[in-house]
Amino acid sequence: MKLRIRFSKTGRARYLSHLDVMRVLQRSLTRSGAPVEYSEGFNPHMKLSVLLPLPLGLESVCELCDVKIGNVNIKQFIESLNAALPEGFEATDARPASRGAQDIAWAAYDLIFERAEGYPDNAAQALTNLTGQGPLTVEKKTKKGVAETDIAAFVKGAVWERTGRHTVRCRVTLPAQNPSLNPGHMADALRRAAPQLAPDAVYGVRAALFDAKGEVFE
């Protein structure tokens, strides 16, 4: 069966690339003793895929990977896998996969934007106006090359809060596919549209994934 594993990636693990994460999962599944299936041929590989790779530097509590596997006791499987996973990773759920990654439409983030020069007192309202009305243009690669795209229409429900002299918090939902946007695109757009509000760094957590109907994707 194809088993869908939900796992968190936090702490120092947020600096691991997608390929590094794949290696971690492969090694940990092997160490756990799970009856994972492999491809045939001269160079067999584990039938494993991560559904929506996380941008480097972000944490997540809703990462998903699919693995082809024999019959297992779900509770025992999760316990064995967690015993094999390194610091920063934790499997929190596993269930048979019922639909494909193409059904993931939105990703919710809880972000901190940091600016060394500091943010003005009215930063939250200014950022609310900007993300709500636009324009917020970024350069995105397309099949025809690089094109400028106004992403304001795709930024959903952004809630801004000034949390300190040098930081603002943003809870926002961004499209996961078609087009695909991540917090880095938001930061780039702010640097172009409002340099006085532009962050030097963005960090935070991906909190949930949703389908096109707004239902949690699992």
N, C-alpha and C positions, 0 to 999 in steps of 0.2 A: 504494500500500500504506500501511497504518498502521504507522509506525515508532516504536518505544518507545526513548526516549533516557534513559539514566541519567546524572545529573550531580550534582556536589557544589556546595554553597552554604556558603562559609566566610568568616571574617574579617568585614570591614565589611558584606558582602552579607547577613549575618544580620539586619540591620536593615531590609531591604527587604520591603515588604508583598507579598502574593500578586499584586495588580494590577501592582506594579512588576516583579515577577519575570516576569509574562506579557509585559510590554513589553520587558524585556531579551531574552527568548527570541525574541520576534517580530523585533526589530531585528537580532539576531545571526544568525538564520536567513536573513533577507533579505540581510544583508551577506555571508554565506557563499556565496551564489549557488546554494543548494540549490533544486531544483525543487519547491517547496512548493505544495500545492494550496490554492485559496481558494474560498469559497462564492460562489454566484451572486447576482445582484440589484444594486440600486443602491448598496449599501454592502458590498462583498465583504470578508470577513475571513479571516485565516489559519485553517486547520483544525488548531487546536492546543489541547491541554488538559493541565493538570497534574493528576496522579492524586490526590495526597493533600497539599494545601497545608500547608506547614510553619508552626507557630506563630512569630510574630514574636520575634526575639531568639535563636533556636536555630540552630545550624549543622546541616548534614546531609551525609552522603556517599552517600546512597541516594535522592535525589529522582528522580522519574520523570515524564516528559511524553510524550504521544503527538502525532504530527504526521502528517497525510496528505501523502504525498510520492511523486514519481515514482521510477523506478529509480535507485539510487545505489550507488557503491562504498562500503561501510561505513567502511573505514579512511580513505579520502580524505574522506568526509563528516565524520567526527569531527575530523580534522585541520583542515579548513576552518572548522568550527563553533568549535573552540577558538581559532583565530586571530581570530575575530570576537567572542567572548565577553569581557566586561570582567573586571577583577580580582575574585576571589572566586567565580567560576564556572568549572567545568571539566566537559566531557562525558567520561565514562569508558567508556561502552558504548552500543551501539545495535543493535537487533534487531527483527524484525517482532513486533508485539504479538500474543500468543496468547490472552490472556484479559483480562477487564475489571477495572476498579478495585473492583468489588463483591467480588472475591476477596481483597482485602487485609483481613486480620483483626487483625494485631498489628504494633506498631512497637517496636523496641528502642532504648533511649536510654542514653547515658552522661552523667550529669549531675553538676554541682557545685551544692550548696546552700550559700549564704553567709549568715552571720549576724554583724552588727556586734558584738553583745554576746558572741559566742563560743559554742562548744559545750562541754558538760561532757565529761569523759573517757569516760563511758559512753554517749555519744550514739549510737554505731553500734548498740549492743545495744538501747537504748531505741527507736530508730527501726525496727529489725528486728521487735521485738515489736509495735509499733504497726501497721506496714504488714502484718504477718502475721496479726494477730488482729482489728484494728479496734476500735471503729468509726472510719471515716474518712468523714465526711459532707461533701458539698458541695451547693451549689445549682446545679441544671442546668435549662436551659430545655427544656420538653416541649411537645407540641401543646396540652396543657391549661393551660400556664402554667409557673410556676417550682415545682420540687419538690426536696425534699431527697433525696439519693441516697447510700447507703453504698457507697463505691468500693473498699473493702478487698478484696472478693472478686474484683475485676477487676485488681488490682495483682499482676503475675506475676513471681515469682522476684527480688524486690528484694534486692540485696546492698549493704549500707551499709558505709562505711569512713570513719573520721575522718582527714582528710588534713592538718589543720592546726588551729590555735587557732580559726579562724573559718570553717572549711569542712568539709563532709562530702561524700563522693562516693557516688552511687547508680547502680548499673547495674540497669535495670528494663525490663520489657516491659509495654506498656499496650495495651488494645484500640484499634484504629484506627477501628472502626465498630460501631455497635449494641451498646453505647454507644461513643461516641468520647470518649477521655480523653487529655489531654496533661499535660506536667509542671506546667503552671499549676494544674491541678485538684489535683495532689498537694500543691503548696505551699499552696493555699487550705485543703485538708483538714487539713494540719498546723497551720495558724494557728488553726483552730477546736478541734482535738483536743488539741494540746499546744503552747500559746503559748511555752513555755520552749525548744522545739526548732524553732520556726517560722523559716523563712528570710526574709531581707530581699530576696534575689535568687536566681534560678535560671538557670543557663546550662549549655550543653553541646551534645551532638551527637546527632542521630538516626542510628543506626548501621546499621539493617537493617529491612526489611519482610518479613512472613511471611504465609502463607495459614493457613487454619484447621487444616491438618495440621501446621503448624510448619515447612513448607518455605519457603525463601527465595522471595519474590515478585519476579519480574523481568518 
